Amino acid sequence: MMLIKGRRARGRTQREVADEVLLSVDSYRAYEAGRTTPPAKHVKALAAACGIGAEIAAYMVQVASKKEEALEADQRFNALFIALAEEHYGSFFKFDALMIPGILQLQEYHYIVARLAEPASDQWVDNGWDFKEGRQRVIESRIDRPEIHFLIGETALLQLWQVSEELYQDQMTHLRRCARRPGVKIRILPGPVLAQRSSFEIYSKDGGRLAGPMFVYTEGLDSSWLIDDPTRIASYDVVRKMLWKKAIRIEVYHDDDRRFRLA
């Protein structure tokens, strides 16, 4: 996916890239088609030939070096992969028990609530919003209408209400507006959630021409994981189905009584 995007953005042919890195054009085509994985030692040269920057090239080396059933990487690195998946996969499910998912956030939510949850420098926060906004634009511009299911813990809404009632109302209006888009479904999950189940995402190819294999994304305090082992994915999917069944469609979600009772 990264090679194709970079090469096309640079306006180069497959043969031009193959010639530059001293490969046969058939070998390079196999890399772009996903039939084979380039050796990690060749990835930086391939990235350079496709006009890909140093940060993404370093991440590509990690991907090419992956030997386990899960790719463990810095959250920033795996976020680059998530952005690509949002652009090319046919369906995905995002669950967060404590926060509004990034691609559903209003700018004010990012700068106020997300910043309270993860204090950082002004530059870090600005860069974070630019990244989220770019992902939002990419998804909105997709003409193939992917199926996107969002599951948001009610705790995230209660916390938002405590921070700002006005922002709460604006964010809820935005969520309901997003739920009217083709292919988008949003549900609210009431009640507590076990910590190990509080945040994960599942991505499926489902017709996405440039999509890779099905995978799960989850993260911890100091790292994050992309899991492509079918057995482990199946266990996450069982949890997804259970939580989704318990959740309330945002179109019929009424929170006043519950919010004041819990407060």
C-alpha positions as CSV (number, residue, x, y, z in Angstrom):
1,M,0.0,0.0,0.0
2,M,2.7,2.4,0.9
3,L,4.8,1.7,-2.2
4,I,1.8,2.1,-4.5
5,K,0.8,5.4,-2.9
6,G,4.3,6.8,-2.9
7,R,5.1,5.8,-6.5
8,R,1.9,7.1,-7.9
9,A,2.2,10.4,-6.0
10,R,5.7,10.8,-7.5
11,G,4.4,9.9,-11.0
12,R,6.7,7.0,-11.5
13,T,6.2,3.7,-13.3
14,Q,6.9,0.3,-11.7
15,R,9.8,-0.2,-14.1
16,E,11.4,3.1,-13.2
17,V,11.3,2.2,-9.5
18,A,12.6,-1.3,-10.2
19,D,15.5,0.0,-12.3
20,E,16.5,2.5,-9.7
21,V,16.8,-0.2,-7.0
22,L,18.3,-2.8,-9.3
23,L,15.4,-5.2,-9.2
24,S,13.5,-7.0,-12.0
25,V,10.2,-5.4,-12.7
26,D,8.5,-8.7,-11.9
27,S,10.0,-8.7,-8.4
28,Y,8.8,-5.2,-7.8
29,R,5.3,-5.9,-9.1
30,A,5.1,-8.8,-6.7
31,Y,5.9,-6.5,-3.8
32,E,3.1,-4.1,-4.8
33,A,0.7,-6.9,-5.4
34,G,1.4,-8.3,-1.9
35,R,2.6,-11.7,-3.3
36,T,6.0,-11.3,-1.6
37,T,7.4,-9.1,1.1
38,P,10.6,-7.2,0.2
39,P,13.6,-8.0,2.4
40,A,13.9,-5.4,5.2
41,K,17.4,-4.4,4.1
42,H,16.0,-3.3,0.7
43,V,13.0,-1.3,2.1
44,K,14.7,2.0,2.6
45,A,15.9,2.1,-1.0
46,L,12.4,1.2,-2.2
47,A,10.9,3.9,-0.1
48,A,13.4,6.5,-1.4
49,A,12.7,5.5,-5.0
50,C,8.9,6.0,-4.3
51,G,9.5,9.4,-2.6
52,I,8.5,8.2,0.8
53,G,9.9,10.1,3.8
54,A,12.3,8.8,6.5
55,E,9.6,8.4,9.2
56,I,7.4,6.2,7.1
57,A,10.4,4.4,5.6
58,A,11.5,3.4,9.1
59,Y,8.1,2.1,9.9
60,M,8.1,0.1,6.6
61,V,11.3,-1.6,7.8
62,Q,9.5,-2.7,11.0
63,V,6.6,-4.1,8.9
64,A,9.0,-5.9,6.6
65,S,10.9,-7.3,9.6
66,K,7.8,-8.7,11.3
67,K,8.1,-12.3,12.3
68,E,5.6,-12.7,15.1
69,E,1.8,-13.0,15.0
70,A,1.5,-9.3,16.1
71,L,3.5,-6.2,15.1
72,E,4.4,-4.3,18.2
73,A,5.4,-0.7,17.6
74,D,5.3,2.8,18.9
75,Q,1.8,4.2,18.8
76,R,2.8,6.9,16.3
77,F,4.1,4.3,13.9
78,N,1.1,2.1,14.1
79,A,-1.1,5.1,13.7
80,L,0.4,5.5,10.2
81,F,-0.8,2.0,9.4
82,I,-4.3,2.8,10.8
83,A,-4.5,5.9,8.6
84,L,-3.8,3.7,5.5
85,A,-6.4,1.1,6.6
86,E,-9.0,3.8,7.0
87,E,-8.2,4.9,3.5
88,H,-8.3,1.4,1.8
89,Y,-10.1,-1.2,3.9
90,G,-13.7,-2.0,3.1
91,S,-15.0,-2.2,6.7
92,F,-13.8,-1.4,10.2
93,F,-15.0,-1.4,13.8
94,K,-13.7,1.1,16.4
95,F,-14.5,0.8,20.1
96,D,-13.4,3.1,22.9
97,A,-14.9,3.0,26.3
98,L,-13.4,6.2,27.6
99,M,-12.9,8.6,24.6
100,I,-14.7,9.6,21.4
101,P,-12.8,8.0,18.5
102,G,-10.3,10.4,16.9
103,I,-12.0,10.5,13.5
104,L,-15.3,11.5,15.1
105,Q,-13.9,14.2,17.3
106,L,-14.7,17.9,16.9
107,Q,-11.7,20.2,17.0
108,E,-12.8,21.6,20.3
109,Y,-13.0,18.1,21.8
110,H,-9.4,17.4,20.7
111,Y,-8.0,20.6,22.1
112,I,-9.9,20.4,25.4
113,V,-10.9,16.8,26.3
114,A,-8.2,14.9,24.5
115,R,-5.6,17.3,25.9
116,L,-6.8,16.8,29.4
117,A,-6.6,13.0,29.0
118,E,-3.0,13.3,27.5
119,P,-1.3,16.5,28.4
120,A,1.3,17.5,25.8
121,S,3.1,20.5,24.2
122,D,1.2,22.9,22.0
123,Q,3.1,21.6,18.9
124,W,2.2,18.0,19.8
125,V,-1.4,18.8,20.2
126,D,-1.5,20.8,16.9
127,N,0.2,18.0,15.1
128,G,-2.3,15.5,16.6
129,W,-5.2,17.5,15.3
130,D,-3.7,17.9,11.8
131,F,-3.3,14.1,11.7
132,K,-6.9,13.5,12.8
133,E,-8.3,16.1,10.5
134,G,-6.5,14.6,7.6
135,R,-7.9,11.2,8.4
136,Q,-11.4,12.6,8.6
137,R,-11.1,14.2,5.2
138,V,-9.8,11.0,3.6
139,I,-12.7,9.0,4.9
140,E,-15.3,11.6,3.9
141,S,-13.8,11.7,0.4
142,R,-14.0,7.9,-0.2
143,I,-16.4,7.1,-3.0
144,D,-16.6,3.4,-2.2
145,R,-18.5,4.0,1.1
146,P,-16.8,1.7,3.6
147,E,-18.9,0.1,6.4
148,I,-17.8,1.8,9.6
149,H,-19.1,0.8,13.0
150,F,-18.3,3.0,16.1
151,L,-18.9,1.8,19.6
152,I,-18.5,4.5,22.3
153,G,-18.6,3.9,26.0
154,E,-21.2,6.0,27.9
155,T,-18.4,6.9,30.3
156,A,-16.8,9.0,27.5
157,L,-20.0,11.0,27.2
158,L,-20.4,11.5,31.0
159,Q,-16.8,12.8,31.2
160,L,-17.4,15.1,28.4
161,W,-20.5,16.5,30.1
162,Q,-18.5,17.2,33.2
163,V,-15.9,19.2,31.2
164,S,-18.4,21.3,29.2
165,E,-22.1,20.9,28.7
166,E,-22.0,23.1,25.6
167,L,-19.2,21.0,24.0
168,Y,-21.2,17.9,25.0
169,Q,-24.2,19.1,23.0
170,D,-22.1,20.1,20.0
171,Q,-20.2,16.7,20.0
172,M,-23.5,14.7,20.3
173,T,-25.0,16.7,17.4
174,H,-21.9,15.9,15.4
175,L,-22.1,12.2,16.2
176,R,-25.7,12.0,15.2
177,R,-24.9,13.8,11.9
178,C,-22.1,11.4,11.2
179,A,-24.4,8.5,11.9
180,R,-26.6,9.6,8.9
181,R,-23.7,9.1,6.5
182,P,-24.0,6.0,4.2
183,G,-22.3,3.0,5.8
184,V,-21.8,4.6,9.2
185,K,-23.3,3.2,12.4
186,I,-22.7,4.6,15.9
187,R,-23.8,3.0,19.2
188,I,-23.4,3.9,22.8
189,L,-22.4,1.2,25.3
190,P,-23.9,1.7,28.8
191,G,-22.3,0.3,31.9
192,P,-18.7,-0.6,33.0
193,V,-16.2,-2.5,30.7
194,L,-13.3,-4.7,31.7
195,A,-10.0,-2.8,31.3
196,Q,-8.6,-5.3,28.8
197,R,-11.7,-4.9,26.6
198,S,-11.9,-1.1,26.8
199,S,-10.3,-0.2,23.4
200,F,-9.7,-2.1,20.2
201,E,-10.3,-1.9,16.5
202,I,-11.0,-4.5,13.8
203,Y,-10.3,-4.0,10.1
204,S,-11.6,-6.2,7.3
205,K,-10.7,-6.1,3.6
206,D,-14.3,-6.5,2.3
207,G,-13.6,-5.4,-1.2
208,G,-10.9,-2.8,-0.5
209,R,-8.6,-3.3,-3.5
210,L,-5.4,-2.1,-1.8
211,A,-6.3,-3.5,1.6
212,G,-4.2,-6.1,3.3
213,P,-5.2,-9.0,5.6
214,M,-7.8,-8.6,8.3
215,F,-6.2,-7.3,11.6
216,V,-6.9,-6.0,15.0
217,Y,-5.4,-2.9,16.5
218,T,-5.0,-2.4,20.2
219,E,-2.7,-0.4,22.5
220,G,-1.3,-0.2,26.0
221,L,0.6,2.4,28.0
222,D,3.9,2.3,26.1
223,S,3.2,0.4,22.9
224,S,0.6,-0.8,20.4
225,W,-0.1,-3.9,18.4
226,L,-1.4,-4.9,15.0
227,I,-2.6,-8.5,15.2
228,D,-3.2,-10.6,12.1
229,D,-3.4,-14.0,13.7
230,P,-6.8,-15.4,12.7
231,T,-7.4,-17.2,16.1
232,R,-6.7,-14.0,18.1
233,I,-8.8,-11.9,15.7
234,A,-11.7,-14.3,16.2
235,S,-11.6,-13.8,20.0
236,Y,-11.8,-10.1,19.5
237,D,-14.7,-10.5,17.1
238,V,-16.6,-12.5,19.8
239,V,-16.2,-9.5,22.2
240,R,-17.2,-7.1,19.4
241,K,-20.5,-8.9,18.8
242,M,-21.3,-9.2,22.5
243,L,-20.7,-5.5,23.2
244,W,-22.5,-4.3,20.0
245,K,-25.6,-6.3,20.9
246,K,-25.7,-4.6,24.3
247,A,-25.2,-1.1,22.9
248,I,-27.9,1.6,22.1
249,R,-28.1,3.2,18.6
250,I,-27.2,6.8,18.9
251,E,-30.4,7.7,17.0
252,V,-32.5,6.6,19.9
253,Y,-30.0,7.2,22.8
254,H,-31.5,9.4,25.4
255,D,-29.1,10.3,28.2
256,D,-30.7,12.9,30.5
257,D,-32.1,10.5,33.2
258,R,-29.0,8.3,33.1
259,R,-26.6,11.1,33.2
260,F,-28.1,12.9,36.2
261,R,-28.6,9.6,38.1
262,L,-25.0,8.7,37.7
263,A,-23.9,12.3,38.5
